[in-house]
Structure formats: structure tokens, C-alpha cells
């Protein structure tokens, strides 16, 4: 998710300045699934493409997969200033089921309109989708971020482990089948070192017996220092990277 303001284009003619989006009140915002408002598909696709440019056909196809059985796309809507006009799409987030975690959802494609960033709309969107998920029996949310770590920390998220979201949910495909295609092959077992105790003791050589070995040194009376506790995870470091090699932070929250 990116909430920082984007770059602005240079416009020489003042009359060609883009129309500013009216700033709605947070109390007026609503959260609705995109498949319940098909007339807003185009506006939602434009909002997402403003942040992550893709073909329009791809966006419309992705949004068209939204359903109550997940994945599900939520829109943050603001009432239009013109009476009777369709509401304005000011935010979006996608929720998907998580493999082998029936009470978890994966949050993706979180975006707020550029003109409204930094005014609390991102927090309102996240709090709304948490309430949406909780009302449907889910108890934990997972997400990834590149540069909005502290934003999510302030919302109660903490560093977590990677999970796998399900692109689709079908009753015809059992979870065991999905797991077989989704899990990485198990690593080879480690080679065990030979046990010294299981080997037969060598036979004593013929001839005069050897002198006994010298006595072992006295053990130290001072006990070694206790192991230090592991340091807390650094929010600026991660062991995970995306396909481009950029650091990626997995975060989760119990709701």
C-alpha cells in the first residue's frame, strides 16, 4: 500500500488544471463489495490503475472475480456532491482466503485516491475492512508492504510469516488438493553424522599394556553466562523479498 503523495505533472496553463476531488467527511464514507455495485467497476479500475498501471481489460477481469465466496474486492465510497449521481470510489482493498488457515484473510491492493491521502482515509479503509472480516467470522488478517511499515504498526499490525492466498475458492476442489499443488517440495533429510558410541571398540593390541591416560582437568567452578535473549525484530530489516528483489514485510493482526 502506498499512501505517500505521488509526483505531479507540470501544467503551464492554469485553465487546464485538473478538477480537485471534493474532500468528503469520514462519517459519510461507506464500504461495499464491488460485485454489489457493478456500475462502479470502471471507476474502481481507474483508481487501481492510477497506482499500479495495467491494462483496463485485466483490471476489469480481476474485479469481476469478486464474490461473497472470495476473493472479494471492497470499495470505499463517498457520496457524490450532485444529488442522485453515483458515489465516488475513493479507496479499494482485496480480501482473499488463506491456505490452511480458515479464519484468516489476506489483504491486497490497498489504495486510496491520491487527492485524499494523508487525511485519515487509509485508516478508515483498514478499520472498515477489519470490521467487515470480523462480522464474517474471520479472526486474523495478513498483508505485505514495502514502504508503509509504520502505518500498519500504528494500526496494530506486527511482523509475521508469509502465507499463501487462494486466488479462487471452489467447493469442487478440496483443500488437500490445493495444498498438494501449493506447497513446496519437502527438503531432503539431513545426513546423520556417524555415532561414535555405536561403533565396536577396537581390539587391544598384543604385547605389554599401555600406561593409563592422564587424569582429566578439574571442571570449572564458574558456570557459563546464560544465553542472551534474542533481540526484538527490527522493523527496518526483513528476510523476505519480492520477485524484483525488493524487501517485503509480511505483517499480521488478530482482529
N, C-alpha and C positions, 0 to 999 in steps of 0.2 A: 504494500500500500504506500502511495506517495501523497503526502499532504502538503509538501512544500510548494510554493508558487512556482509556476513554470516560466520559461522565458517569454518575453513579449516581443511582438514584431514591430518594427519601426514604421509608423504611418505619418506621412508628411501632411496630408490633407485632413484638417480637423473634422470636416464633414463626413469623412469615411470611417470615423471611429466606430468600433463595434458597440452595439447596444448593450448596456450593462444589465446584468441579471438582477432583478429586484431581490432584496435581502428579506426572505421570509422569516417569520418568527418560528423558533424551535417548537413552540406549542402547537403550531399549525401543521407540522410535518406528520406524514403517515408512512407506514411501511407495508407494502403489498407485493405479493408474488407477481412476477412478470406474466405468467400464464393466465392470471386473472384479469390482466389489462392488456390484451393483445394490441390495442390501438396505440400503445406506447412503446412497442418493440423498436421502431425506428429511432425514437428519441433516446432510448436506452442504449442502443448500438452506437449512436453518435457519441454519447457520454463516455463509453468504454474506449472507443477508438481514439478519442481525444487524448487518452493517456497511453494506450497501447495500440498503435495503428495496425489494423489487419483489414482484410477485405470485408466489404459490407456483407457479402453472402456468408462468409464464415461466422461473423458476429450474429447474424440473424438465425443461422442454423443452430449455433450454440445456445442462444437464448430460447429458441424454440424447443429445446430439450427439457426445459424447466417443467417440473410436475410436482405434485404433492408426495410422490414416492421417491424424490430426489434423483439426481441433483436438482436444486431449487434456486432460482435467482430472485433476489429481493430487490425492490426499488424503493428508494427514499423519495417521497413525492411531496411537492409543495403546491398549494393551491395557486392557480393562475390568477393574476390580478384582474383579468377580464372575466366578468361573470358568465358562467356557462361554458367556458373554454376548458380544455383538457388540462389536468395538472402538469406541472413541470417536473421532469426527472432530475433530481439533484444529487443522487447517490445510488450506488449499486454494490451488492455483495452476493457471492455464490456460495451455497452450502451443499456439501456432498457427504454421503455416508462414509465411514472409515472401516477398512477391512479388519475383521476380527474384533471390533470394538463397537458393539451395538448401541452404546449410549454416548457415542462421540460423533461430532461433525467436524469436517474440515472447511475452514473459511478461506475463500479465494476471491481474487478480482475485486478487492475493496477499493472503491474510488469515490471521490466527491468532486463535484463541479469546481473547476479552477477558481471561478469568481467567488466561491463561498468558502474557500479553505481558510483555516485559521480562525474560524468563528464558532467552533463547537459542533459543527455538523458531522464531523468524523466520529466524535464521541457519541453523539446522538444515534448515529447509524449503528455503531457497535453495540451500544446498550439495547437498542431495539431488536437487533438480531439475537442477542443473548436471551431476551425475554421471549422471543419467537421460538427459539430452540427449547428453552426450559418448559414452555407450555406444551410442547410435543414430546416430553419425556426424556430429552437428552440432558446429560449432566456435565459434559466436558467439550470444550472447543479447542481445536488445533489450527495453527496458521503458520505462515512463513513471512519473513520480511527481510529486506536488505538494509534499509536505512531508517526505519521507523521504530526502532527498538524501544526507545524511551516512551514513545506514545503508548505502546501496548503495555509497558511496565506500569505506567500510571493508571491503566485500566485494570490492573490486577493479573496480567499475564506474566508467566515466568518461563525460563528456558526449559525446553523439553526435548523429546526424541522424535525422529521422523516417523510419520505414519503414512499409510497409503490410502488415498481417497478412491472411492469407486466411481467410475465415470457413469455407470448406469446401475440400476437396481432392477432385477427381474426375478420373479418367483420361479421361473423355469430353470434358473441356474443356481444350484445350491452353493452355499458358502465354501464347502470343501473343494468344489471345482474351481471357484475363483481363487482360492488360496493356492491351489496347485500351479496355476498359471502366473500368480503374482509374486510368490516367494522366490528368493534367490536360492540356487542350489546350495545344499549344506556343505560346509568346508570339509576337507579331508581330515580324518582324525590325526592328532599329533602322534608322532613316533615316540614310543616309550623308551626311556633310557634303560639299559640292562641293569637288572637288580644285582647288587653285589652280594646280598645275603643269600640269594637262591643258588649261587654257584657253589659247586663242591669245593671243599677246602683242598689245597694241593697236598700231595703226599710229602711226608717228611723225608728229606734226603738221607741216604745211608751214610754212616760214618759218625764221628763224635757230634754230640748235640751242641747247638749254638748257645752262646750266653743269653740270658734273658734280656729283653729290651729295657732301656732306662725308664724310670717311672715318669708318668705324665706330670706336667707342671700343675701347680695348685690353681684351682679356678679362682677367677677374680671375685672379690667380695662385693664390689660395687656393681649394682645392676645397670644394664644399659639404659639410656634415656628412653622414655616412652615415645612411640611413633607420633609424629606431629599430625594433627588432623588435616585433611585435605583442604586447600584454600577454597574459598567460595568461588563459583564460576564467574569469570569476568564477562561482563556484558559486551565487551568490545572484541571478544575472541570467540571463534566457533570452528569446529572441525568439519562443518558441512559446507559444500559449495554447489552451485547450480551447474548446468551444462556448459556455461560460458566460463566457469572457473571463479565466479564472483562469490564472496562469502554470503551465506544464507543462514538465518537464525530461525530455528524451529521453536515455537512458543505454544503454550497451552494454558488453559484456565478452567478450573472447576466452577460451574455456574449453579 
